[in-house]
């Protein structure tokens, strides 16, 4: 079998070793005569997966002892509502709008309680940047400040986070989780859907500082409380066993490759290759994103015409390069280069793009 080059924004490419492990164990997990898909979430076989996955997160992210790691469902979209439901505690929260997903989180918070915009990445009618920490109008009495670390549709990313003092920093890291080392202690809560960088769709990682669990109201239905998930070790109901198992496989690969530090080196090299292509031919490859805000995970750019963009997507697929069509809301070209995308894929795409420019430029 020849593997295709997959630049999809999510669900996204997974490390080949993680997939191969799943293939080898699919019918018979660790000699049990059963697939991991068939094991009880409360059984000993899955318990080993559960504990190893938590331990790998703890090791790779160096999660402080006063934080809890939760496995949840519903993706980041569920967290848009669950964060304010659990943490507002009668206050107002601050949000920074840097694009589609950040805006959706803000809108959900407005349904649940009080929320205000503390910053934006919008310039004119486009999201071209993320605001600098000094540009964020933080309410010192806010319940929390919410950011989206990487904006997959707009191609922008935070490379520096604000110091929020006593206001907890809440961050949706769905599309750049573990792309580099992070200081978890700077955040009150981190959440990330797995399907971009660390696994398949179906499980959401939540890392929450323990003191924030004290805010969770008893009036909230139990199934929606972070305390319920924390007290039940994420086993309060039937956990998505296979997605967690796949996350474990991916984390094993991350560790074997050298951890988040190695991921960052690889990711920066890939981004440099692609942005060199874009910057080297500004009359053909155009990006609206300010350099300081460019996404390492999801570079976006336009060609001179939409017809050329459609042609590029079609010709790329003939070369077994998939997933480069921009989001339907903004168009253009998007190349999602998550941790598992090899550098060789990016080199192949750059060569393809240069030849495409030669023929059609």
N, C-alpha and C positions, 0 to 999 in steps of 0.2 A: 504494500500500500504506500502511495506517495502522499505525504501530508501537504495540505494546502497552506498557503500563507494567509493567516487570519488576523486582520486588523479590526475586527468587530469591536464596537464600544461596550458590549455587554448584553447577554452572556459572552464572555471573551475567551481567548485561547488559554489553555491550561498547560502546565509543564508536562512534557511527554513522560517523564518518569512517574508522575502522579497518576497519569492515565494508565500506564503499563501496570502499575501496582494494582489498580482497580480491576484491570482485565484479568490478571493472574489470580486475584482473590475473589472474583465476582461470584462464582458458583460455590466455592468452598473457602469460607473465611477462617483462617488459622486452624484448619483441620477440624472444624466443627460440623462439616457436612451441610452447612447452610450458608446462604449469601448474607452479607451484612444487612442487606435490604430486608431480610426475614427475621433478624434478631430483635428481641424485645429491647426497648430503650432502657429497661431496668435490669436487663440481664448482664452477666459477667463479661460476655464478649464485647458488648457495646461499651460497658463501663471502662474497659481498657482504652478504647478509642477516645472516649470522653475525657478521661484524665490525661492521656498523652497530648491531646489537642490543647487543653488548658495549660499544661506544662510547657509546651512549645511556645504558645503565646507569651507566657510569663518570661521565658528565657529570651526570646527574640526581641521583645519590646521592653524588657526590664520593668514590668508593671510594678509600681510600688505596692506595699503590703496593705495600704488603706484604700485599695480599689477592688471592685468586684468585676469579674468577667462573666458576661451573660450571653447565652445563645438564644436568639429570638427569631420570630417569623414575621412576615409581612413586608420585608425589605425596608429601605430607607423611607419609603412613603408612609409606612405605619409609624415610624419614629417621628415624622413631621407632626403627627397628632399626639403621640405618646409622651414626647418631651414636655410640651406645655401642660398636658394633663397631669403629669407626675411632678413637675418642678415649678410651676408658676406660683403656687402657694399664695394666691390672692394678689400677687404683684403683677407688674408689667415686665415683659421681656424685650430685649433689643435684638434686632435682626439686621444683617447686612445682605442686600439684594445684589447678587452677582450673576444672576441668570435664572434659567427655568426652575431648577430644583431648589435654589435658595428662595426664590419667590414663592414656590409652592409651600415650603416650610413656613414662611411668614404668613401666608393666607390661612393655613391650618391653625396656626397659633391665634389668629384673630377670631376664628370660630370658637376656640376653646376659652379664651380669655382676652387679656389686654396685651398688645404687642405694638411696637413702634419701629420705624426704620431708623437705623443709626448710621447708615452708609449705603453707598451704591457703587457699582462698577459700570453704570450706564453713562455713556457720553453721547449726547444726542439721542438717536433712536437705536444705538447698538451698545452691547456690553463689550467693551474693549479692554478692560483692566479690572484688577481688584484694588480697592482703596488701600492706601498705606495706613499702618496703624495709627499714625497721627491724624488721619482724616476721619477716623471713626468717632462719631459723637456719642460716647458711652454715658448712659445714665448710671451714676454710682449706686443708685438704689435698685437697679434692674435685677430681676430674678436670675437672669443669665444673659450672655451675649451669644447669639447663634451665627455660625459661619458655615459655608460650604467650601471645603478646602480646595477642590478641583472641579471646574465646571466643564463637563464633558461636551456639552453642546457648543459653548462659546469659545472653548480653548484657552481659558484663563485659569490661573492657579496661584494660591498663596505660597510665597517662599519665605515669608516672615509673618509670624502671628503677633497680635497685639498683646501687651501686658494689661490684663483686665483687673488687676488688684484683687479686691474681695468679691468681685462679680465673677461667678463661674463661667468659664469659656466652654461652650458646647459646639461640637464640630461634626458635621457630616463628612466623613472621609471615604465614602463609598468608592470613589473612583481613583483614589491614590493611596489607599491604606497600605502601609508597609512598603511604599516605593523607596523610602529612605528611613533612617532611624528617626524616631520622634520621642520627645520628652513628655511622657504621659502626664507627669506631675503638673504641667502647665494647663491641663484641661480638667474641667469638672466632669464632662461626659464626652465620649467619642462613640460614634456609631458608624457602621459600614456594612452595606450589603456585600455579600461575598463574591458576587458574580462578575466583578471587574478584575480584581487582583489576587484573590486568595482562594477561589473555589467556584462551585456552580451556584446557580440561583437556588434559594430555598432556606438559607440561614442568614441571619443578620448578627453581626458582632456588636455588642455594647460593652463599653468599659466605663464604669461609673464610680466616682469617689464616694466612699461609704457615708459621709456626712449628708450627702444629697438624698440618700434613701430616707432620711428623717422627714423630708418634705412631703413624701408621698401620702396623699389623703386617704383616709379610711373609707371615704364616700365613693371612691373609684371602684368599679367592679374589679374583683380580684385578678381576673385574667389580664387586665391592663396595667397592673401595678408592677413596677420594677422590684418592689419588695417581695412579691410573690415569686418572681423568677429567681431572685437572689437566694431566698430562703429554701427554694426547692432545687437549687443547683442546676437550674435550667431544665429540670425534669418534672415540672409541675403538671405538664401534659405531654403527649407523645411528641418528642423532639424529632426534627427531620434527620433521621439517623444517617442516611447516605450523604447528604450535603456536608454534615460535620465530618464524616469519614473522609470525604474528598478534601476538605480543608486541612485535615491532619496530613494527608498525603502531600499537599502543596507546601505546608509548613516544613515537613521533612526535607523537601527539595530546597526551600529557602535556606534552611540551616546548612545543608550539604554544600550549597553554593557560596556560603560565607556570610549569610545573614543579611539584614537590611543594609549594612554598609556596602556589601557587594552589589545588592540590587541598585543602590544609588549610583555607583560607578557605571554599571551597565546602562541604566536608564539615561543618565546624562550623556553618555557616548551616543546612544541612539538618537536622542533629541538633537544633539549637535549636528549629526549627519543630516537630519531632515531640515533643520533650520538653515544650515549652510546652503542647501538646495534652494530654499525659498528666498533667502536674502541674496543669493547669487544671481537670481533672475527676477528682479522685482517687477518687470514689465509683463511677465508671464505668470509667475506664482505670487499671489498677493495675499497678505494676511493683515487683518485690521487690529490684531492684538498688540498692545504695547509690549516692548521687549521685556521689561521688568515683570510682566504678568503672564508671560507665555507658559502654557502648560507643557510639562515634560511628558505627561501621559497621553494627551489628546491634541496634538497640533492640528489646527484647522487652517485652510487657505482656499482661495478662489482662483479660477482661471479667467482669461479674458471674457469668455462667454459661457452661459449655461450649457450650450450645445457641446462645447469642448469638455465641460465637466462630465456630462453624460457619456461622451465618447471615451473619456479616460477611464471611467468606471467599467464600461463595457470591455475595453481592450485589456484592462487589468485582470478582469475575470477570465479572459482567454489565456492569460499567463498564470492562472490559478492564484491570483492575488485578490482576496475578498474583503469586504467590509469597509471600503474607503469612501463610500457615499456619505456626504454630510447629513446631519439630522434634518428631517423633513421640514422643520420650522425655520431653518437658516440656509439650507442648501450647501453648495460647495463640496470640498473634499475634507475628510477627516481621517487621520491615520492614528488609531489607538494603539499605543505601544506599551502595554502593561508589562509587569515583571517577566511574564513567561514568554514574551515575544523575543526571539533571538536577535542579536545584532545583525546576523546574516540576512534575516528577513528585511530589515530596514535598508541594508546595502542593496539588496535586490530591487526593492521598490525605488530607491533613489536612481539606480541605473535605468530602470523602466521609465521613470518620470523624465529623466534627461533625454532619453530617446524619443519619448512622446513629444517633448518640447521641440526637439530637432525636426520632427516630422510635421508638426502642426503650429509651431511658433511663428 
